[in-house]
Amino acid sequence: MNNQIFKNSKWILLLSFILIFSTISVSGNREIGGYVDQAESRFVRNVWNFIKNFKTSKNIGSHSWKYYQYYWAEPYEFTTSHKNYVDAMDLAYVAGHGNYHFIETNQSLGLGVDLRSVPQYGDTGDDLEFMIIESCYTVSSAPEKSNWWSDYNAMFGGLHQLVGFHTLSHSDNGIPNNYAGKLKNNGGVWQAWFDAVNEERFWIFNPSYYDPQYGSNYPYPGLASVIIGDGCANDRLGSYASDPAPGTSGMYTYWQY
C-alpha cells in the first residue's frame, strides 16, 4: 500500500511539472522565410546573415521564431503561389535589386515583382505579418509620392508592416545580423530596422552619395522607410496587434530623411 502511494505520488509530481511547464511555454510557433534575387552574391549573404539567427527556435515574448524557407526568389513565390511561400511565413526577408514598389527576382532574365499588383498578403488563412525588403527604393514613401498609400492597397490584406529603403541603399554590411539581434531582443519591427540602418551609418562615419533618382545626396547606407497597417506601429516579434483590415484605411508611414 505504501509503495503504491509512493508510485502515485511520483506520477502526481511529474504531472505537476508538466502542468507548470505548459503554463510558461510559448503560445505559438512563428515561421521565417528568406528569398534571394538571382543576381549578386551579396544578396545571398544579406538574407543568410539575417535568417541564420533563427536556425533554431528562438523564444521571443510569447512566440517561438525559426526559419523554414531559404530560396532563390521567383515571381510565383510572391504572386500565384504566395500562399505556399511568402504568405505561408510570418516574416519574409528579401534581398535584391529594387525600384519604387518593385523587387527584382532574376537579373539575367529581367524578372521581378511589382508590389502594386501582388495578391493580398496576410488575409484570412494566410500568415504574413512582416515583409522586410533590403533593396534600393522598393518601399517608396511620402517623399516619393503624395498619395504614397495607393501603391500598397493590393498587398495589405492583413499585412502589418512593409520595411525597407526609399532611396538607393548599400548592402553586404552589418545590417541584417544587427537587425536580427534587435528583433531577438524583442525590439519593435520597424524601429529596430531604422536603428540598425543608423548604426551602420555611424560606424563608417556617415559618408554621403548622390542619388539621381532621389534628386539629392543621401547618407550611407541609405534612408529607411516603412509602411504600417492600421494599429500595428508597435509590433514586435514577441507580441503584435491583430491583423489590420484590408486596404489603406488607417495606413501610415515613417521614413528617414
C-alpha positions in Angstrom: 0.0 0.0 0.0 2.7 2.5 0.9 4.6 1.6 -2.2 1.6 2.3 -4.3 1.1 5.6 -2.7 4.8 6.5 -3.4 4.4 5.4 -7.0 1.2 7.5 -7.4 3.0 10.5 -5.7 5.7 10.3 -8.3 3.2 10.5 -11.1 1.4 13.4 -9.4 4.7 15.2 -9.1 5.6 14.6 -12.7 2.1 15.8 -13.8 2.6 18.9 -11.7 5.9 19.7 -13.5 4.2 19.1 -16.9 1.4 21.5 -16.0 3.8 24.2 -14.7 6.0 23.9 -17.8 2.9 24.2 -20.1 1.9 27.4 -18.4 5.2 29.1 -19.2 5.8 27.7 -22.7 5.4 29.9 -25.7 2.0 30.2 -27.2 2.8 29.7 -30.8 5.4 28.8 -33.4 6.2 31.5 -36.0 8.0 31.0 -39.3 10.6 33.0 -41.2 11.4 32.8 -44.9 14.3 34.2 -46.9 14.2 35.0 -50.6 17.2 36.0 -52.7 17.4 37.9 -56.0 19.3 35.8 -58.6 21.8 38.5 -59.2 24.8 39.1 -57.0 26.4 37.0 -54.2 25.9 39.8 -51.7 22.2 39.3 -51.8 22.8 35.7 -50.7 24.8 37.0 -47.8 22.2 39.6 -46.9 19.5 37.1 -46.5 21.6 34.4 -44.8 23.0 36.9 -42.3 19.5 37.5 -41.1 17.9 34.1 -41.1 21.0 32.3 -39.7 20.0 33.9 -36.4 16.9 31.7 -36.4 18.3 28.4 -37.4 17.0 27.0 -34.2 13.8 28.2 -32.5 14.2 31.5 -30.6 11.6 32.2 -27.9 10.7 35.9 -28.1 8.0 37.0 -25.8 5.0 34.7 -26.3 6.2 33.3 -29.7 8.9 31.0 -30.9 10.6 32.0 -34.2 12.5 29.8 -36.6 13.4 30.0 -40.4 11.8 27.4 -42.6 12.3 28.7 -46.1 15.5 29.9 -47.9 15.0 30.1 -51.7 16.1 31.9 -54.8 13.4 34.4 -55.5 10.9 33.7 -58.2 7.9 35.8 -59.2 5.5 33.0 -58.3 6.6 33.0 -54.7 5.1 36.5 -54.4 2.2 36.0 -56.8 0.4 32.9 -57.9 1.9 30.6 -55.2 2.3 33.2 -52.5 0.2 31.0 -50.1 3.0 28.4 -50.2 5.9 30.8 -49.9 6.0 34.4 -48.6 2.4 34.3 -47.3 3.0 30.9 -45.6 5.6 32.6 -43.4 5.0 35.1 -40.6 8.1 37.1 -41.6 9.7 37.3 -45.1 13.2 38.7 -45.6 14.0 39.6 -49.2 17.2 41.0 -50.7 17.9 42.1 -54.3 17.9 45.0 -56.7 14.8 47.2 -56.5 12.9 50.2 -57.7 9.9 52.0 -56.5 7.4 49.3 -55.3 9.4 46.8 -57.2 11.8 43.9 -56.3 13.9 42.0 -58.8 13.9 38.2 -58.7 16.2 37.3 -61.6 18.6 39.8 -63.1 19.6 37.9 -66.2 16.0 37.2 -67.2 14.8 40.6 -66.2 12.2 39.2 -63.8 10.7 40.9 -60.8 7.6 41.6 -58.8 5.5 44.8 -58.8 4.1 45.2 -55.3 1.2 47.2 -56.7 -0.3 44.1 -58.3 0.5 41.3 -55.9 -2.3 39.4 -54.1 -3.3 40.4 -50.7 -0.8 39.3 -48.1 -1.9 38.3 -44.6 -5.6 37.9 -45.3 -7.8 35.2 -43.9 -5.9 31.9 -43.8 -2.5 33.4 -44.6 0.3 34.1 -42.2 2.4 37.0 -43.4 2.7 39.8 -40.8 6.1 41.4 -41.7 7.9 41.8 -45.0 11.5 43.1 -44.9 12.9 44.1 -48.3 16.6 45.0 -48.4 16.9 46.7 -51.8 17.1 50.2 -53.3 13.9 52.3 -53.5 11.3 49.5 -53.1 9.5 50.9 -50.0 8.6 54.2 -51.6 7.0 56.6 -49.1 5.7 60.2 -48.8 8.8 61.9 -50.2 8.4 60.0 -53.4 4.6 60.3 -53.9 1.9 62.4 -52.3 -0.6 59.6 -52.3 2.0 57.0 -51.3 -0.6 54.7 -49.8 -2.2 53.9 -53.2 0.8 51.7 -54.2 0.1 49.4 -51.3 -3.6 48.9 -51.5 -3.3 45.5 -53.2 -0.7 43.8 -50.9 -2.1 44.9 -47.5 -4.7 42.3 -46.8 -3.8 41.8 -43.2 -0.1 42.5 -43.6 1.2 44.5 -40.6 4.4 46.2 -41.9 6.5 46.5 -45.1 10.0 47.6 -44.2 13.0 48.6 -46.4 14.5 51.7 -48.1 13.1 54.6 -50.1 16.4 55.6 -51.6 19.5 53.9 -53.1 20.9 51.6 -50.5 24.2 49.8 -49.8 24.2 46.2 -48.6 26.7 43.4 -47.8 27.2 45.0 -44.4 26.2 44.5 -40.8 22.6 45.5 -41.1 20.9 42.0 -41.4 22.8 40.5 -38.5 22.3 43.6 -36.3 18.7 43.8 -37.2 18.1 40.1 -36.3 19.8 40.7 -32.9 17.5 43.6 -32.1 14.4 41.5 -33.1 15.6 38.7 -30.9 15.7 41.2 -28.0 12.1 42.0 -28.8 12.7 45.4 -30.4 10.0 47.0 -32.5 10.0 45.6 -36.0 10.4 48.9 -37.9 12.1 50.7 -35.1 14.8 48.0 -35.0 15.3 48.3 -38.7 15.8 52.1 -38.5 18.2 51.7 -35.6 20.2 49.1 -37.5 20.5 51.4 -40.5 21.5 54.3 -38.3 24.1 52.3 -36.5 25.7 51.1 -39.8 25.8 54.7 -40.8 27.6 55.7 -37.6 30.3 53.0 -37.8 31.6 54.2 -41.1 31.5 57.9 -40.2 28.4 58.9 -42.3 29.6 59.3 -45.9 27.1 60.6 -48.4 26.4 59.9 -52.1 24.4 61.5 -54.8 21.2 59.7 -55.8 20.0 60.9 -59.2 16.6 59.3 -58.8 16.1 60.8 -55.3 17.4 64.1 -56.6 19.9 64.9 -53.8 22.6 63.4 -51.6 21.7 60.6 -49.2 23.8 59.2 -46.4 25.3 55.7 -46.5 23.8 53.0 -46.3 20.5 54.6 -47.5 17.4 56.0 -45.9 15.0 53.6 -44.3 11.2 53.6 -44.7 8.2 51.6 -43.5 4.5 51.2 -44.5 2.4 50.3 -41.5 -1.1 48.8 -41.3 -3.7 50.4 -39.0 -2.8 49.9 -35.3 0.5 47.9 -36.0 3.2 50.5 -35.3 4.3 49.0 -32.0 4.5 45.4 -33.3 7.5 43.2 -32.2 8.2 39.6 -32.6 7.2 38.8 -29.1 3.7 40.4 -29.4 1.9 42.2 -32.1 -1.5 43.6 -32.9 -4.4 41.8 -34.5 -4.4 41.9 -38.3 -5.5 45.2 -39.7 -8.4 45.5 -42.0 -7.5 45.0 -45.7 -6.7 48.1 -47.7 -5.3 51.5 -46.9 -7.6 52.8 -44.2 -5.6 53.9 -41.2 -2.3 53.1 -43.0 0.7 55.3 -42.2 4.4 55.6 -42.9 7.6 56.7 -41.4 10.8 57.5 -43.3 14.3 58.7 -42.7 15.5 61.9 -44.3 
